[in-house]
Amino acid sequence: MTADELPEGTPVRMPYADEPDSAPEPRRFYRLRAPHVEKASVPVTVRVTPDADLYVAVGSGRRRMYLTPNEAWALWRCLSEAVASTGEPPEWIRVHVTPTHR
């Protein structure tokens, strides 16, 4: 069943990343800026390097962490549940994050 065949109003899961290309990529960066009320927005970056831990940086690299893929999945699950408990997602988060190479 495709999204076109679902009844109107049925939630459809948005893909989290683009389909992989056939050519291997050295690494990909996923970036988003979180707005801040009293100062400039805060950059959030995740670097994915083949055969290496994921690298997460928040706030221009002041808060950094390496995660194995399993740790990243566990963090994703816990963080998504915790953030969902705070209320509806803000409009600025409703974007597709396209990976870049730099």
C-alpha positions as CSV (number, residue, x, y, z in Angstrom):
1,M,0.0,0.0,0.0
2,T,1.4,3.4,-0.9
3,A,0.8,6.8,0.7
4,D,-1.7,7.6,-2.1
5,E,-3.8,4.6,-1.1
6,L,-4.1,5.5,2.6
7,P,-7.2,7.2,3.9
8,E,-6.9,10.9,4.1
9,G,-5.4,12.1,7.5
10,T,-3.5,8.9,8.1
11,P,0.0,9.8,9.3
12,V,2.8,8.9,6.9
13,R,6.3,8.3,8.2
14,M,8.8,10.7,6.7
15,P,12.2,9.2,5.7
16,Y,15.0,10.2,8.0
17,A,17.7,10.3,5.4
18,D,18.1,10.2,1.6
19,E,18.6,6.9,-0.1
20,P,22.3,6.0,-0.3
21,D,24.1,6.6,-3.6
22,S,25.9,3.7,-5.2
23,A,29.2,5.6,-4.9
24,P,30.7,5.5,-1.4
25,E,30.8,8.8,0.4
26,P,33.7,9.7,2.7
27,R,31.4,11.2,5.4
28,R,28.1,13.1,5.7
29,F,27.0,16.0,7.9
30,Y,23.5,16.6,9.1
31,R,22.9,20.1,10.4
32,L,20.1,22.1,11.8
33,R,20.0,25.4,13.8
34,A,17.8,25.6,16.9
35,P,16.4,29.0,17.5
36,H,17.3,30.7,20.8
37,V,15.1,33.3,22.5
38,E,17.8,35.6,24.0
39,K,20.8,35.0,21.6
40,A,21.8,33.6,18.2
41,S,20.6,30.2,17.1
42,V,22.4,27.1,18.2
43,P,24.0,24.8,15.6
44,V,23.4,21.1,15.9
45,T,25.6,18.8,13.7
46,V,25.9,15.0,13.4
47,R,28.8,13.6,11.3
48,V,28.5,10.1,9.9
49,T,31.7,8.5,8.7
50,P,31.7,5.0,7.3
51,D,33.0,2.4,9.7
52,A,33.4,5.0,12.5
53,D,31.4,6.3,15.5
54,L,28.9,9.1,14.9
55,Y,30.0,12.5,16.1
56,V,27.5,14.9,17.6
57,A,28.2,18.6,18.2
58,V,25.8,21.1,19.8
59,G,26.6,24.8,20.0
60,S,29.5,25.3,17.7
61,G,31.3,22.3,19.0
62,R,31.3,23.3,22.7
63,R,29.3,20.2,23.5
64,R,30.6,17.2,21.6
65,M,30.2,13.4,21.8
66,Y,31.1,10.3,19.9
67,L,28.4,7.6,19.8
68,T,28.4,4.0,18.4
69,P,25.5,3.4,16.1
70,N,23.8,1.4,18.8
71,E,24.3,4.2,21.3
72,A,22.9,6.7,18.8
73,W,19.8,4.5,18.3
74,A,19.3,4.3,22.1
75,L,19.8,8.0,22.5
76,W,17.4,8.7,19.6
77,R,14.7,6.5,21.2
78,C,15.1,8.0,24.7
79,L,15.4,11.6,23.4
80,S,12.4,11.3,21.1
81,E,10.2,10.0,23.9
82,A,11.4,12.7,26.3
83,V,11.0,15.6,23.9
84,A,7.6,14.3,22.7
85,S,6.4,14.5,26.4
86,T,7.1,18.3,26.4
87,G,4.3,19.0,23.8
88,E,3.8,19.5,20.1
89,P,6.9,20.0,17.9
90,P,7.6,23.6,16.8
91,E,7.1,24.6,13.2
92,W,10.8,25.2,12.6
93,I,11.6,21.5,13.1
94,R,9.3,20.3,10.3
95,V,12.0,20.3,7.7
96,H,13.9,17.6,5.8
97,V,17.6,17.6,6.8
98,T,19.7,17.0,3.7
99,P,23.2,15.7,4.3
100,T,26.2,17.6,3.0
101,H,29.7,16.5,2.4
102,R,31.4,19.4,4.3
